[in-house]
Amino acid sequence: MNLRILPPDSFLEARVTLPLSKSMSNRALIINALTPGAAPLTELAVCNDTAAMLQALTSQDSDSINVGAAGTTMRFLTAYFAAKEGCDLLLDGSERMRQRPIGVLVDALRALGAEIDYAGEEGFPPLRIRGHRLKGGELSLDATVSSQYISALLMIAPLMSEGLKLTLEGETVSRPYILMTLKMMEDAGVESDYFNDVVTIKPQTYRPYNFKIEGDWSAAAAWYEIEAISSGAVTIDNLTQDSCQGDRKLADIFAKLGVHTEWEGENGGTDLVPAPDQDARLRVDFSETPDLALYAIVTCAMLGIPFHFTGLSTLAIKETDRVSAITTELAKVGILLQPEGKDILAWEGQRCPFTTLPRFDTYEDHRMAMCLAPIAIFIPGIIINDMEVVAKSYPTFWTELHNAGFILLDGDAPLPG
């Protein structure tokens, strides 16, 4: 379904409860599945990605599992099933998933003793996996590609007969997600050593642990964007200030875009309030927080703030090539972005006229839909194609937007009035 969006007809006020973190939920599910005698987890993110993980873990006696478009699920399960004794299955996904590379992880697992074959194109899903206890040992891994490969290996490392000594080569992307993985493993009784780009984990046994999943800082990014470009009043009920999520840096980035975070606001939640200080130009390295980049790009474009963003190389292997996609979509509203290779995106304020009310494509990518929707504050009546994509991480996003006063209409109906 396509959705037409008009902004609130009065001062924007919103009180939001974020979905629980899918990053924490999926790690908790893998660790729990590796833990002898663990009870099922109850409080988890309610979204397509976590549902795909739950379905796969409860269907692991099947000879074929399809995770759809859930990239984290594909990567974590590749390692999990490779280390599961007696497992013999085909792990597959959507058409887009079959275009997302997984060779770095497969090569690493093979080096540690795994039996994995490609059932289609070399280097991409689907995968034929025959699981058994892995030997482990010493391994070097390209850390510039995806931290999810690293987390996948770390979570199964305690089960390896020799443990794992993992040397990370190159500049590690999304390092906070690795720290999140190690912290959650520690909560479940597994010790590790992470020093000078080397992670060492000895053979150990997980112990049952009742994980408390935080509100999703990545999902909060849409509301920081809305606050920045509306100067309204947004309260978020379930943000954790001292969070293990790397996207906690969202508050620091948007402080430069005129959003002040009051952790104990007057309404009992976390208040986002307009601040007079706003950088004239924004420079940010997103290598540790790539999921925040789209929201900052759109915010700067709407506020007319030139920017120079680096650390974007991993965006090419997300649900879509996000740098290419956001460049294409913002051109529909006259914003002319300047990609520089795979890692850099810049904007010096270049614009051109546009005469057509934009209809934004979402590329089967939840974050494209959520970062583009707030443009309705500046351009009432924009259309978001395939609104359902938000179900991947934030199924209640449109309900929350409606509750904040936005008017949501059938995108294929005429503009009212």
C-alpha positions as CSV (number, residue, x, y, z in Angstrom):
1,M,0.0,0.0,0.0
2,N,1.1,3.6,-0.7
3,L,0.6,6.4,1.8
4,R,0.0,10.1,1.4
5,I,1.2,12.2,4.4
6,L,0.2,15.6,5.5
7,P,1.7,17.3,8.5
8,P,-0.2,18.1,11.7
9,D,-2.4,21.2,11.3
10,S,-1.3,22.6,14.6
11,F,1.8,22.5,16.9
12,L,3.3,19.1,16.8
13,E,3.1,17.1,20.0
14,A,4.0,13.4,20.3
15,R,4.4,10.9,23.1
16,V,6.1,7.8,21.7
17,T,6.9,4.3,22.9
18,L,9.6,2.8,20.8
19,P,9.8,-0.8,19.7
20,L,12.3,-2.9,21.7
21,S,15.7,-3.2,20.2
22,K,15.9,-5.8,17.4
23,S,19.7,-5.8,17.6
24,M,19.5,-6.8,21.3
25,S,16.6,-9.2,20.7
26,N,18.4,-11.2,18.0
27,R,21.6,-11.5,20.0
28,A,19.6,-12.6,23.1
29,L,17.8,-15.2,21.0
30,I,21.0,-16.7,19.7
31,I,22.7,-16.7,23.1
32,N,19.6,-18.2,24.7
33,A,19.5,-21.0,22.0
34,L,23.2,-21.8,22.8
35,T,22.5,-21.9,26.5
36,P,21.8,-25.4,28.1
37,G,18.6,-25.4,30.0
38,A,17.5,-21.9,29.1
39,A,13.8,-21.0,29.3
40,P,12.3,-19.2,26.3
41,L,12.7,-15.4,26.3
42,T,9.4,-13.5,26.6
43,E,10.1,-9.7,26.2
44,L,11.5,-9.2,22.7
45,A,11.1,-6.8,19.8
46,V,7.9,-7.3,17.8
47,C,9.0,-6.9,14.2
48,N,9.6,-8.9,11.1
49,D,13.4,-9.4,11.8
50,T,12.9,-10.8,15.2
51,A,9.9,-12.9,14.1
52,A,12.2,-14.4,11.4
53,M,14.8,-15.3,14.0
54,L,12.2,-16.9,16.3
55,Q,10.6,-18.8,13.5
56,A,14.0,-20.2,12.4
57,L,15.1,-21.2,15.9
58,T,11.8,-23.1,16.4
59,S,11.9,-24.7,13.0
60,Q,15.6,-25.9,13.1
61,D,14.6,-29.5,12.6
62,S,13.3,-28.5,9.1
63,D,15.6,-29.1,6.1
64,S,15.0,-25.6,4.7
65,I,14.6,-22.3,6.4
66,N,13.9,-19.0,4.7
67,V,14.6,-15.8,6.7
68,G,13.1,-13.4,4.1
69,A,14.8,-10.0,4.2
70,A,16.3,-10.3,7.7
71,G,20.0,-9.6,7.2
72,T,21.1,-9.9,10.8
73,T,19.1,-13.1,11.1
74,M,20.8,-14.6,8.0
75,R,24.3,-13.8,9.3
76,F,23.7,-14.9,12.9
77,L,22.0,-18.2,11.9
78,T,24.7,-19.1,9.4
79,A,27.2,-19.2,12.3
80,Y,24.6,-20.8,14.7
81,F,23.7,-23.7,12.4
82,A,27.3,-24.3,11.4
83,A,28.1,-24.9,15.1
84,K,24.9,-27.0,15.8
85,E,25.7,-30.7,15.9
86,G,23.5,-32.8,13.7
87,C,22.1,-29.8,11.7
88,D,21.7,-30.3,7.9
89,L,19.6,-27.6,6.2
90,L,19.3,-25.0,3.5
91,L,19.4,-21.4,4.7
92,D,17.7,-19.0,2.2
93,G,16.2,-15.6,2.0
94,S,14.4,-13.1,-0.2
95,E,15.7,-12.1,-3.7
96,R,17.4,-9.1,-2.1
97,M,19.0,-11.4,0.5
98,R,20.4,-13.4,-2.4
99,Q,22.2,-10.3,-3.5
100,R,23.8,-9.5,-0.1
101,P,27.3,-10.9,0.2
102,I,28.1,-13.4,2.9
103,G,31.4,-14.8,1.6
104,V,33.5,-13.2,4.3
105,L,31.6,-15.0,7.1
106,V,31.4,-18.3,5.2
107,D,35.2,-18.3,4.6
108,A,35.8,-17.5,8.3
109,L,33.5,-20.3,9.4
110,R,35.1,-22.8,7.0
111,A,38.5,-21.9,8.4
112,L,37.2,-22.8,11.9
113,G,36.0,-26.2,10.7
114,A,32.5,-25.5,9.3
115,E,30.9,-27.4,6.5
116,I,29.0,-24.8,4.3
117,D,28.3,-24.9,0.6
118,Y,26.7,-22.4,-1.7
119,A,23.5,-23.6,-3.2
120,G,23.4,-20.8,-5.7
121,E,25.8,-18.0,-6.7
122,E,29.3,-18.2,-5.0
123,G,29.5,-15.8,-2.1
124,F,25.8,-15.3,-1.6
125,P,22.8,-17.2,0.0
126,P,21.3,-19.7,-0.1
127,L,23.6,-21.9,1.9
128,R,23.7,-25.6,2.6
129,I,24.9,-26.0,6.2
130,R,25.9,-29.2,7.9
131,G,26.5,-28.4,11.6
132,H,28.9,-29.9,14.1
133,R,31.2,-28.7,16.9
134,L,33.7,-26.4,15.4
135,K,37.4,-26.6,16.2
136,G,38.0,-22.9,16.4
137,G,41.5,-21.5,16.9
138,E,43.1,-18.4,15.5
139,L,41.6,-16.4,12.7
140,S,42.0,-13.0,11.1
141,L,39.0,-11.2,9.6
142,D,38.4,-8.2,7.5
143,A,36.6,-5.9,9.9
144,T,35.7,-3.2,7.4
145,V,32.8,-5.0,5.9
146,S,30.2,-5.8,8.6
147,S,30.3,-6.1,12.4
148,Q,27.5,-8.7,12.1
149,Y,30.0,-11.2,10.8
150,I,32.1,-10.6,13.8
151,S,29.2,-10.8,16.3
152,A,28.1,-14.1,14.6
153,L,31.5,-15.6,15.2
154,L,31.8,-14.3,18.7
155,M,28.5,-15.8,20.0
156,I,29.4,-19.3,18.9
157,A,33.1,-19.0,20.0
158,P,32.6,-20.4,23.5
159,L,31.3,-23.7,22.0
160,M,34.4,-24.2,19.9
161,S,36.8,-26.9,21.2
162,E,39.8,-24.5,21.0
163,G,37.8,-21.3,21.6
164,L,38.6,-18.4,19.3
165,K,41.3,-15.8,19.0
166,L,40.0,-13.3,16.4
167,T,42.2,-10.6,15.0
168,L,40.3,-7.8,13.4
169,E,42.0,-6.3,10.3
170,G,41.4,-2.8,9.0
171,E,39.2,-0.1,10.5
172,T,36.4,-1.9,12.4
173,V,32.9,-0.7,11.3
174,S,30.0,-0.5,13.8
175,R,32.3,-1.3,16.7
176,P,29.6,-0.5,19.3
177,Y,27.6,-3.5,18.0
178,I,30.6,-5.8,18.8
179,L,30.8,-4.3,22.3
180,M,27.0,-4.9,22.7
181,T,27.6,-8.6,21.7
182,L,30.4,-9.1,24.2
183,K,28.4,-7.3,27.0
184,M,25.4,-9.6,26.4
185,M,27.7,-12.7,26.3
186,E,29.2,-11.5,29.6
187,D,25.7,-11.2,31.1
188,A,25.2,-14.8,30.2
189,G,28.4,-15.9,31.9
190,V,30.9,-15.9,29.1
191,E,34.2,-14.0,29.6
192,S,36.2,-12.5,26.8
193,D,39.2,-10.3,26.2
194,Y,39.1,-7.5,23.6
195,F,42.4,-5.6,23.3
196,N,44.3,-4.1,20.4
197,D,41.8,-5.4,17.8
198,V,42.1,-9.0,19.1
199,V,39.2,-10.7,20.7
200,T,40.0,-13.9,22.7
201,I,37.2,-16.2,24.0
202,K,38.1,-19.5,25.7
203,P,35.8,-22.6,25.6
204,Q,33.0,-21.9,28.1
205,T,29.3,-22.6,28.8
206,Y,26.6,-20.0,28.7
207,R,24.4,-19.8,31.8
208,P,20.7,-18.9,31.6
209,Y,20.1,-15.2,31.8
210,N,16.8,-13.2,31.6
211,F,17.8,-10.4,29.2
212,K,16.1,-7.0,29.5
213,I,15.7,-5.6,26.1
214,E,15.9,-1.8,25.8
215,G,13.9,0.5,23.6
216,D,15.4,0.8,20.1
217,W,17.7,3.8,19.8
218,S,17.8,3.2,16.0
219,A,14.0,3.6,15.8
220,A,14.3,6.9,17.9
221,A,16.1,8.5,14.9
222,A,12.9,9.2,13.1
223,W,11.6,11.2,16.1
224,Y,14.8,13.1,16.5
225,E,14.5,14.0,12.8
226,I,10.9,15.1,13.3
227,E,11.8,17.2,16.2
228,A,14.7,18.8,14.4
229,I,12.6,19.9,11.4
230,S,9.4,20.8,13.3
231,S,10.6,22.3,16.5
232,G,7.7,20.6,18.2
233,A,7.4,18.7,21.5
234,V,8.4,15.0,21.4
235,T,8.5,12.7,24.5
236,I,9.9,9.2,24.3
237,D,9.0,6.9,27.1
238,N,11.5,4.0,26.8
239,L,14.9,5.4,25.9
240,T,17.9,4.3,28.1
241,Q,20.5,6.9,28.7
242,D,23.2,4.5,29.8
243,S,22.6,2.2,26.9
244,C,24.7,-0.6,25.4
245,Q,23.4,0.4,21.9
246,G,25.9,2.3,19.8
247,D,23.1,4.3,18.3
248,R,22.9,6.1,21.6
249,K,25.2,8.6,19.8
250,L,22.0,9.8,18.1
251,A,21.5,12.3,20.9
252,D,25.0,13.8,20.4
253,I,24.6,14.0,16.6
254,F,21.2,15.8,16.8
255,A,22.4,18.1,19.5
256,K,24.3,19.7,16.6
257,L,21.0,19.9,14.7
258,G,19.1,21.9,17.3
259,V,17.6,19.0,19.4
260,H,18.3,18.9,23.1
261,T,17.7,15.7,25.0
262,E,16.2,16.1,28.5
263,W,16.6,12.6,30.1
264,E,14.1,13.2,32.9
265,G,11.6,15.5,31.2
266,E,8.6,17.2,32.8
267,N,6.3,14.5,31.3
268,G,8.2,11.6,32.9
269,G,10.0,10.4,29.8
270,T,12.8,11.6,27.6
271,D,11.9,15.0,26.2
272,L,13.3,16.2,22.8
273,V,13.2,20.0,22.8
274,P,14.3,22.7,20.4
275,A,17.7,24.2,21.1
276,P,19.1,27.5,19.8
277,D,22.5,26.0,19.0
278,Q,22.7,24.5,15.5
279,D,25.9,23.9,13.5
280,A,26.2,25.8,10.3
281,R,27.8,22.8,8.7
282,L,27.8,19.2,9.9
283,R,30.7,16.7,9.7
284,V,30.1,13.2,11.1
285,D,31.8,9.9,10.7
286,F,29.1,7.2,10.7
287,S,31.4,4.2,10.6
288,E,30.2,3.2,14.1
289,T,26.6,4.2,13.6
290,P,25.7,3.7,10.0
291,D,21.9,3.2,10.6
292,L,21.7,6.8,11.7
293,A,23.1,8.3,8.5
294,L,19.8,8.5,6.5
295,Y,18.0,10.5,9.1
296,A,20.9,13.0,9.4
297,I,21.1,13.3,5.6
298,V,17.4,14.2,5.3
299,T,17.4,16.5,8.3
300,C,20.3,18.5,7.0
301,A,18.7,18.7,3.5
302,M,15.4,20.0,4.9
303,L,17.1,22.5,7.2
304,G,19.5,23.7,4.5
305,I,22.6,22.6,6.5
306,P,25.6,21.6,4.3
307,F,27.3,18.4,5.4
308,H,30.2,16.1,4.8
309,F,29.5,12.5,6.0
310,T,32.0,9.7,6.0
311,G,31.9,6.1,7.2
312,L,29.1,5.1,4.8
313,S,30.7,2.1,3.1
314,T,28.5,-0.5,4.7
315,L,25.3,1.2,3.5
316,A,25.8,-0.4,0.1
317,I,25.1,-3.9,1.6
318,K,22.0,-3.0,3.7
319,E,18.4,-3.7,2.6
320,T,19.3,-1.5,-0.4
321,D,22.3,0.6,-1.4
322,R,21.2,3.4,0.8
323,V,23.6,6.1,-0.5
324,S,22.4,5.5,-4.0
325,A,18.8,5.3,-2.9
326,I,18.7,8.5,-0.8
327,T,20.5,10.4,-3.6
328,T,17.8,9.4,-6.1
329,E,14.9,10.1,-3.8
330,L,16.1,13.5,-2.5
331,A,16.6,14.6,-6.1
332,K,12.8,14.4,-6.4
333,V,12.6,17.4,-4.1
334,G,15.5,19.3,-5.8
335,I,18.3,18.2,-3.3
336,L,21.5,17.4,-5.3
337,L,23.7,15.2,-3.2
338,Q,27.3,14.4,-4.0
339,P,28.5,10.8,-3.4
340,E,32.3,10.5,-3.3
341,G,33.1,6.8,-3.8
342,K,31.5,4.3,-1.5
343,D,32.3,6.0,1.8
344,I,31.5,9.7,1.5
345,L,28.4,11.8,0.9
346,A,28.5,15.6,0.8
347,W,26.1,18.5,0.2
348,E,27.0,22.1,-0.2
349,G,23.4,23.3,-0.5
350,Q,22.9,22.6,-4.2
351,R,19.2,22.6,-5.2
352,C,17.2,22.7,-8.4
353,P,13.5,23.4,-8.9
354,F,10.9,20.6,-8.7
355,T,7.4,20.8,-10.0
356,T,5.9,17.4,-9.1
357,L,4.7,16.4,-5.7
358,P,7.2,13.6,-4.8
359,R,6.3,10.0,-4.7
360,F,9.1,8.3,-2.8
361,D,10.2,4.8,-3.4
362,T,11.4,2.7,-0.4
363,Y,13.4,0.0,-2.0
364,E,12.1,-2.7,0.4
365,D,14.0,-0.8,3.1
366,H,12.4,0.2,6.4
367,R,14.8,3.1,7.1
368,M,14.1,4.7,3.7
369,A,10.4,4.9,4.5
370,M,11.0,6.3,8.0
371,C,13.6,8.9,7.1
372,L,11.6,10.2,4.1
373,A,8.2,10.4,5.9
374,P,9.0,13.6,7.9
375,I,9.6,15.5,4.7
376,A,5.8,16.0,4.8
377,I,6.4,18.7,7.4
378,F,8.0,20.8,4.6
379,I,6.1,19.3,1.6
380,P,2.5,18.3,2.6
381,G,1.0,15.5,0.5
382,I,4.2,13.5,-0.2
383,I,3.6,9.8,-1.0
384,I,5.5,6.9,0.5
385,N,5.4,3.8,-1.7
386,D,5.1,0.4,0.0
387,M,4.5,1.7,3.5
388,E,4.5,-1.9,4.9
389,V,8.3,-2.0,4.8
390,V,8.5,-0.4,8.3
391,A,7.3,-3.8,9.7
392,K,10.9,-5.0,9.5
393,S,11.8,-3.0,12.6
394,Y,9.0,-0.6,13.6
395,P,5.5,-2.0,12.9
396,T,3.7,0.7,14.8
397,F,5.5,3.7,13.1
398,W,2.6,4.9,11.1
399,T,0.2,4.6,14.1
400,E,2.7,6.7,16.2
401,L,2.9,9.2,13.3
402,H,-0.9,9.4,13.2
403,N,-1.1,9.8,17.0
404,A,1.3,12.8,16.6
405,G,-1.2,14.6,14.4
406,F,0.0,13.6,10.9
407,I,-2.7,12.9,8.4
408,L,-2.3,9.6,6.6
409,L,-4.3,8.9,3.5
410,D,-4.4,6.4,0.7
411,G,-1.5,7.3,-1.5
412,D,-3.4,6.5,-4.7
413,A,-6.3,8.8,-3.9
414,P,-6.4,12.5,-5.1
415,L,-4.9,15.1,-2.8
416,P,-7.8,16.5,-0.7
417,G,-9.0,20.0,-1.3
